[in-house]
């Protein structure tokens, strides 16, 4: 089968299934163009596998593939996180999700206190005396850690 014959066959089969797609779109409340696109894909795969498939077989394949795709869409319906759940309050699903960056204030205060304790231990009771450079680095690390905890 040449390319032009194949294209003509695909268009012929699409014309044959169009009335069924109109009825199906009306029956399920879907958009005809979406169903037509699904039918086009089904017919393309059919013509590649079985070039001279009977029209009745093509219609049945398109019907089953399209209904299967509709069932797939219905099982996987989604809702936007920005869609309001209640028209009065305007609360959205995004408002109900916990903030992953939120830190409990008590945890932050405890972390700051622990950092302060560690800094005092390094500067007051070293195993061996620290040099001025080591003390400076410890103080810098302490300030950086404290800033990070305060930032969160």
Secondary structure in CASP SS format (residue, H / E / C, confidence):
PFRMAT SS
TARGET T0000
AUTHOR 0000-0000-0000
METHOD secondary structure of the structure
MODEL  1
X C 1.00
X C 1.00
X H 1.00
X H 1.00
X H 1.00
X H 1.00
X H 1.00
X H 1.00
X H 1.00
X H 1.00
X H 1.00
X H 1.00
X H 1.00
X H 1.00
X H 1.00
X H 1.00
X H 1.00
X H 1.00
X H 1.00
X H 1.00
X H 1.00
X H 1.00
X H 1.00
X H 1.00
X H 1.00
X H 1.00
X H 1.00
X H 1.00
X C 1.00
X C 1.00
X C 1.00
X H 1.00
X H 1.00
X H 1.00
X H 1.00
X H 1.00
X H 1.00
X H 1.00
X H 1.00
X H 1.00
X H 1.00
X H 1.00
X H 1.00
X H 1.00
X H 1.00
X H 1.00
X H 1.00
X H 1.00
X H 1.00
X C 1.00
X C 1.00
X C 1.00
X C 1.00
X C 1.00
X H 1.00
X H 1.00
X H 1.00
X H 1.00
X H 1.00
X H 1.00
X H 1.00
X H 1.00
X H 1.00
X H 1.00
X H 1.00
X H 1.00
X H 1.00
X H 1.00
X H 1.00
X H 1.00
X H 1.00
X H 1.00
X H 1.00
X H 1.00
X H 1.00
X C 1.00
X C 1.00
X C 1.00
X C 1.00
X C 1.00
X C 1.00
X C 1.00
X C 1.00
X E 1.00
X C 1.00
X C 1.00
X C 1.00
X C 1.00
X C 1.00
X C 1.00
X C 1.00
X E 1.00
X H 1.00
X H 1.00
X H 1.00
X H 1.00
X C 1.00
X C 1.00
X C 1.00
X C 1.00
X C 1.00
X C 1.00
X C 1.00
X C 1.00
X H 1.00
X H 1.00
X H 1.00
X H 1.00
X H 1.00
X H 1.00
X H 1.00
X H 1.00
X H 1.00
X H 1.00
X H 1.00
X H 1.00
X H 1.00
X H 1.00
X H 1.00
X H 1.00
X H 1.00
X H 1.00
X H 1.00
X H 1.00
X C 1.00
X C 1.00
X C 1.00
X C 1.00
X C 1.00
X C 1.00
X C 1.00
X H 1.00
X H 1.00
X H 1.00
X H 1.00
X H 1.00
X H 1.00
X H 1.00
X H 1.00
X H 1.00
X H 1.00
X H 1.00
X H 1.00
X H 1.00
X H 1.00
X H 1.00
X H 1.00
X H 1.00
X H 1.00
X H 1.00
X H 1.00
X C 1.00
END
